[in-house]
Amino acid sequence: MQLANHSSCKMFSVKPLKPTFKSYLPPLQTDLKKSPQPTIKKLEAKLLPGEIVVNEVNFVRKCISADSSKDDLWGKLICTNFKISFITHDALPLQKFQYRSRLLGEHDVPLACVEQVVTVNDAKGKQKVLGSNQKLKFNPTELIVYCKDFRIVRFRFDEAGPESAKKVCLAIAHYCQPADPQLLFGFEYVGKRYCGSSGDRVNGVDRGGGLQTPLFDRPSEWDREIKRTGASEWRVCSINEGYAISPSLPEYFVVPVSLADQDLKQYSCFFTGQRVPLWCWNHSNGSALVRMASVRDPAQQRKLDQRICNGITKSHPKRSEALKSDLDRTLPNIQDIQGAFVRLRQICVIEPFEESEEKWLSSIEGSRWLEYVRAFLKHSAEVVYMLEGKRASVILQEDEGRDLTCVVSSLVQLMLDPHFRSLTGFQSLVQKEWVMAGHRFMDRCNHLKKNDREECPLFLLFLDCVWQLMNQYPAAFEFTETYLTVLSDSMWIPVFSTFLFNCPQQHAEHSREFAQSKSIPLGEDKALRFPPVWDWSQQFTLKDQALFNSPLYVGKGATCVQNGAVKTFRRSKKNYSSTLRGMPSSLRNGMLGDLDSLPRRNSLVLRLRPDLSQLREAAESPSERFFRAWFSRPADLQGLLLPQLLPSHLRLWRLYFLRWVPEAQIARGGPITAFHKLSLLADEIETLQRQLRQYKGGTPAPSPASTPGTTPQPEQRRMYFKASAPHDPPSPPEYLTSSFPFSPVGNLCRRSILGTPLSKFLSGAKIWLSTETLANETL
């Protein structure tokens, strides 16, 4: 048969058949050989200065959905000394927008953000939580990375080489648990990017010129704060230069004029950590806010209290007696707060969203997180009453004065001083009351993963309290909840000095040792200068930074247009409509006692309450009278702000806690839709104001239609969303969701069946998924 066919072929023209045979098969074979190669060659991670690739594996699948693999992405999984990086050419499904970071790629997870690394072998039904320097006895088919920012990222190794998959898993587990602070990536990064020997430039940014936020690492910046607050009876003290007195205090801080340096040196040995009292802020009435560690020796307690209080009293213009607030007795401790946070994470991320809304809300309440948020807000409001209502100085006392005092002192100043509600002012507040005051970020963030008992999200709790205030008084804050969320995420990017160390002394010591070990010339500086997180150009473009700006903010310099003239905006009582009218005074601020109960809506108690409230007001305390008087007036956004503390006033911070949860995402809905419309309006007003100023200055503003050059460049305008042309509909873009500017796609991939009961998790179990569910996934 073959011969017959061969002979019959000779009867026809062979020339067309021969090239057809040759031209068809070789190209097909070439395509088969080359098709995967170009993709793999181009899959290279973008590395920062000092960043190196530790291990990598090809043909990895990143899981996008828990129920199906059709949307999964294929690519290369890379472990560096800074991050877990997944490189792919595939586009994320259902995602049309995500803000871009200059330090991290779309699928990158910083190693400092890794909470737990779990390897799984489906065939053998095995799993293992990997620690540093541990062995892995089975070849993993799956890697699950639990992140501190509530993400859960899954990778599959079905087509990858078994040994390569095992090596990259072990590398991730090892490098996310550095054994020494100097192994944190920030040291390599700063060491490579350190410019010159004069110390004037940090990562290419002028320390003074390009950064508006004061770092409070020099006396002149404390002097400016003293003058800004009118604290004439306080002075900058330099007894801790070179950290000679206390390792956890800054080199420069503020003390009463009446206390001599020699006395402070003598007193320091009696305080925990040698932390003498620190000035925080001064009220315009002369009262001061001070923070202080506990006195270790009970025999010295009364004498030191008397001398310190006398010094603070003398700094008050009316010599009012100072009041003390013991935070250790009145507020939850760090173990309570950490426990509430773990329970909240379990509810928001681990457990499925299939239960009823009422049951889910009761679970949130049962976590006690919002209860602790309320406790800190309430206590801070009580301190505000002492400073404003009683016109007395207040001493915040805590064992070390480095945890609870950071939260309370910051909230008190935020409520009292509108300067701290501006973007630059808020950053200076965090720098002053957290970074320079020695909050133990390295321990509380558990950057080295050495001691889980020291871990506590105090800074996140503070940001949640700020968000509650912002949610109640949105026009009083220059920044947005996106800013607060990104600020919290920056804790897990270990290149900034802000959230990396326990105190300035630790920063100086480790960076000096690292520079010496690497033979890096320091010049006039005593140590390497890490960039502060406040230089946002390190992370984002100017366009993306515009997401930090609130369109509702009414600052001191806010302007409006009246009868064609640009005037300064001033609020009056006519600008307000109080939402508290008709509500009993005892309920207006939520400052209820522990035994008070809240009546149901439309109940008979509320209808009879006015008479009861009159009886109660006759015997009300001075603090109750102070709060009632404040809530009976319209709020002054450039004055004192007090939180409303009823359960209906405090809400879950959805953008932070639920941004990765697909079930909680609302397409073209949520607060972002209002933010979008307000931004368009604010941008249009800003453009009109600019044109009016140009016209008033003698140069008529040409029409944007005739001369496009008159329209400001996008990066010069405050709002992220720009006003469109009059004929364009101002409808929200399709990519807007309640999670904007974050996307849950590919950032929260849970298995379809979840195990690990909550009780087991809270009792100390570190495995987030149960062994019973490991072999149940169908690909």
Secondary structure, DSSP 8 states (H G I E B T S, - for coil): -HHHHHHHHHTS-STTHHHHHHHHHHHHHHHHHHSHHHHHHH------TT--EEEEEEEEEE---SS-STT-EEEEEEEESSEEEEE-SS--TT-------SSS-TT-EEGGGEEEEEEEETTTTEEEEE-TT----S--SEEEEEETTS-EEEEE-SSS-HHHHHHHHHHHHHHTS-SSGGGSHHHHHHHHH---SSS-EETTEETTTS--S----SHHHHHHHHHHHT-TTEEEE-TTGGGSS-SSS-SSEEEETTS-HHHHHHHHTTBGGG---EEEEE-TTS-EEEEEE-BS-HHHHHHHHHHHHHHHHHTSTT----EEEEHHHHS--HHHHHHHHHHHHIIIIIS-S-S-HHHHHHHHHHH-HHHHHHHHHHHHHHHHIIIIIS---EEEEESSSSSHHHHHHHHHHHHH-GGGGSHHHHHHHHIIIIITTT--HHHHTTTT---GGG---HHHHHHHHHHHHHHH-GGG-SB-HHHHHHHHHGGG-TT-STTT-SSHHHHHHHHHHHHHHTT---TT-SS-----TT-GGGT--HHHHGGGB-TT---TT-EEEETTEEEE----GGG---TTTTS-HHHHS----TT-----TT-HHHHHHHHHHHHHHHT--HHHHHHHHHHTS---TTS------STTT----HHHHSTT-GGG--BT-SHHHHHHHHHHHHHHHHHHHHHHHHHHTT-----TTT-GGGS--GGGSS-SS----TTS-----TT-BTTTT---TTTB---SS--S-HHHHHTT---SS-GGGTT----
